[in-house]
Amino acid sequence: MEKKTKPKSPKRARTPEGHDYLTDPSIVSSAPKKEPSPKTLGQRVAAIRKEKGLSLEDLASRTGIDVQTLSRIEKNQYTPPLGELIRLGKALETKMGVFIAPSPPSPYTVVRAHERKKVARFASGTKKRHGYEYESLAAEKGDRAMEPFLVTLHPTDVLEMSTHDGQEFIYVLEGSMEARIGDKVEILEAGDAIYYDSTEPHLVRCHGEGPTKILAVLYTESR
């Protein structure tokens, strides 16, 4: 007696639409992969520079920061001072705060005391502390024009004057601070404040044996 066989059902063509990613490994392997978002300050600078189609040489000519230093920044081997971050932001048409942390379009942000993250500066090529460490007080606020920081100044012999666009306000919380604005030198104690144009060559550092704590607010024009 002849055995009957069931007719085979035609194979359905696989399409990327309407599939189940969990049960179709061939589709999963061919699915476009998302590029991981930059996590560090240096990675963000590099990503934005490349997005703008600029080379390190291009960025150096726009900022006045040499190529070797820019390369070290992008490799997270050197943490730039806040003034250099402002110059990088202007050259890349980006708010300097984006380098510290990406900003979602939020109308406000609350930073709890235990959530603040410290960023310490180190002298180029060494692990020697470069005068200060800072904590951003509004890193997650979108489209902000002001950059408030809690800064701890440590005793240092470094005299590194800075010049960049914007204005700065500083209120001394603890200790004693030296402020150099052009050829003027001011000594500020706890409770004193200073406000100046950042276009003037300036430097703030710990005065005495320290440490000194200050509230610093940097203002940069909206882009």
ABEGO torsion letter per residue (X at the ends): XBBBBBBBBBBBBBBABGBBAAABAAAAAABBBBBBBBABAAAAAAAAAAAAGBBAAAAAAAAGBBAAAAAAAAAGABBBBAAAAAAAAAAAGBBAAAAABBBBBBABBBBBAAABBBBBBBBBGBABBAGBBBBBAAAABBGBABBBBBBBBBBBABBBBBBBBEBBBBBBABEBBBBBBEABBBBBBBGBBBBBBAABBBBBBBBEAOBBBBBBBBBBBBX
